[in-house]
Amino acid sequence: MTGRGRYVADVVLPGMLHAAFLRSPHAHARIARVDVAAARQMSGVVAAVVAAELEAHVRPIIAASRMKGYKATPIPVLAGSKARYQGEALVAVVAESRYVAEDAVDAITIDYEPLPVVSDPRAAARDDSPFVHDEAGTNVIVSRAFAQGDVDAAIRDAAIVESDTFRFHRHAAVAIENRACTAEWDAGAERLTLWSSTQVPGMVRDGLAELLDIPVHAIRVVAPDVGGGFGMKSLLYPEEVAVCALARLLGRPVKWIGDRREDLLTSSQAWDEEIECELAIDADGAIRGLRARVLTDVGAYSMFPWTASIEAIQVISFLPGPYRVPHYRGEARGVTTNKAPMGPYRGVGRPVSTFVTEVLMDRVARRLGLDPADVRRKNFIGAADFPYRSPSGVVWDSGSFAESLDSACEAVGYDALRREQASGRSGGRRLGIGIASYVELTGVGSAIPASPGADISTGTEGATIRVDSGGSVTASFGVACHGQGHETTLAQVVAEELGARLEDVRVVHGDTAAGPIGSGTYASRSAVIGGGAAILASRALREKALAIAAHQLEADVHDLDFRAGVVAVRGAPDRRVTLREIARAAYAGAKRLPKGMEPGLEATRYYDPYFGTASNATHIAVVELDPALCDVKLVRYVVVEDCGRIINPLIVDGQAIGGVAQGIGAALLEEIVYGDDGQLLTGSLMDYLIPTAAEMPAIDVRHLEHPSPSTLGGFKGVGEGGTIGAPAAIANAVADALAPLGIGIRELPITPERLFRLLGAVPRHRAGA
Amino acid sequence: MILTTVRLTVNGAPYEGRCEPRKLLVDFLREDLALTGTHVGCEHGICGACTVLVNGEAARSCLMLAVQADGAEIETVEGLMRDGKLHPLQQAFHEHHGLQCGFCTPGMLMTALDFLRTNPRPTEAQIREGLSAVLCRCTGYHGIVKAVEAAARELARDAR
């Protein structure tokens, strides 16, 4: 805000060089010949490194998993034999400046032999398709199913079955800071430091150790200020590995700052699914069963650490939503294509699963002549049902599903809106009201790995808290903030639990050398798991500080109050010591401490919430359509969410509203488009449209604050929910506006072109244009 | 490599540097003048993170060459604070949660500064339109719009 932030691009090191990558212009091509001679001779160029040269120093990235039906796809740091997507890095040039490095990239010549491009995921799944990875012998690298009961019988015997094939197109995270990294190799100490714009410094460190064959303690990964991530920066990228290998090879620091074209070509992309779904309903509107087949286009590679399974598995895990679904079967397949690799993006799977389930719920209501809110109320998992084991095996510890729906209806003035809608329809006004209720698993502990089968620890985090000799507090974490305000929220937790003043607590994160072992920030986990670890460490320190204070004050521990950095004897407030005085005694040693007490005032604790905890919300979107312009205008937007105990309401609102903005983009504007030849057609921010302030309505966020029964502190995660609810709510609102025309929504985003085509299928006088 | 001399004023202080004619203004500010508060987000003039004021008007420093700014007066985010005090816009961004990751913030602040100078009493709709020149991916713009509304009130009070 003052220009003093420090992002990776701002890191300047003595002798630093700049890398640029030659990237494949072809989506699928054999690389016949690479000629870097001219590039190497250019003034200011230090190196032009091809795949074969780098292979001697670094292993390919492999996202391993024990999951049945999964095949890993090794990712070469530089591709040598063939390129599998447009934008894949083939040659690394290192030069005195980025300008010179890019000049040198232009001077490299490569002979390509184009191969048949695998573009359509349905065709890719067939046996006669060309393969993206010949070694895999198939493009289907993920294949998994969850089942409960007898869904086929449920569908056969149901009073009604609502079914459709849905399509949720490919999206990009578009963090405003592009990916960036800078590596420095200290040959004397044999130590590698990587500054990276990443959400997961711990995972990057562990990955680099394997790939570069360096011990973990010789690697420091720093995520300084990070300009947004949204899941896209929770992966290990080839460029991060490349700059480390190059810095070690060349003996000088190497910096790579991705540009927007590289971001849109090579950063992980998201969602991109086709879902065939059938919802079986009894005559009274109760759900009997749900059957789904999901096909995910995972792009060219399965990325580390999450693997290509993460998106599709989340869809089939969460399709049953907040409802009782007695019979269920969800089958997921992930197929490789010649497109940028798929990765987790805010919501992961659940924006898609919620879209499908919620659209079907609205159709059920329409078919039965019921109000969409009532159909949901009838099927919600009730308060008496918790803990509730969902058909996919997820355990919901709690939820306020009906309450959030009722509150959202009240907040938006639901009944009045329905009357307004009915009276407007006769005059041709196309007002639509869309509801989406969802439940999400947050703060996921070790019981249900964030990526089942992958050999990574995602269920634990640590906190190291130290009260120094000056009485100020440093709390270090393995979680890594990239805009969520951990500096504020985690400091609040520590101050409250410890009894320190908020201004005395400094939060350190995003530096693997500074904190406990941890992985990073993703999957709405930091407040729950990082906060839980903070509570445990703070409590341990509080207990010790109180014991020291009791010794100093010659009082019984039970008679002491400890708040705002002061311990005082209850009823005798002038008998007091400050945290600074306690800390001085703690480091002074035996003479000033209770007998036998170990000196020091520092604690490290780890926390595993085991199952994790359920956050839930209801979103209601109100839209008005202009059929002439094919424009969807968001008139109102209400969120009623339950993220448990709230640490900081401003930050919760910020997460919810920011999430909704991305959901609005997903529903109405954003789409990554590839041609059949695998060429990216949306390679700039003029083609890939994210919402601006002008497209955003005011968002009314309200909170239900039911503390989680299963996490320390009662916190539930709130980072992703906005993006989970919004696409479904908007899809339902648009479908509601179009209902009199008999038009349904089965595809997102609803761009003006798609709306035009939908309306074009209707006789002109009925569309009201 | 031909180097050209560029003389300009940044936040009231004169600077002189030599750079290639092709060097972007934003790279000149960041690399030659070490003013890294101005950020690069897209290099094609859409995201607005690199917005600075050139002779008082908001401009994309990624779409301008440093040599084109020869003789110009540039204002960047580093110039907003005065005497160790936050500018009313910065103060309002702080109070209204107008930033999360902070990467778009320099461009957002400079755009808002230009906007409020030309439109000191804006409606909410005008603020949204005015700020649509800068992309933010974190906040959903809610806190930013509130902050600019608050800063407009504060600046109007100061002007009286």
Interface residues (C-beta under 8 A of the other chain):
Chain A: M1 T2 G3 R4 G5 R6 Y7 A9 D10 S43 Y99 A173 V174 A175 I176 E177 N178 D225 V226 G227 G228 F230 I257 D259 R260 H482 G483 Q484 G485 L650 I651 D653 G654 I657 G658 G659 V660 A661 Q662 S684 L685 M686 I690 P691 T692 A693 A694 E695 M696 A698 I699 G722
Chain B: M1 E20 R22 K23 R30 L35 T36 G37 T38 H39 V40 G41 C42 E43 H44 I46 C47 A49 T76 V77 E78 L80 M81 L86 Q90 F93 H94 H97 L99 Q100 C101 G102 F103 C104 T105 P106 L109 I127 R128 E129 L131 S132 A133 V134 L135 C136 R137 C138 T139 G140 Y141 H142 G143 I144 V145
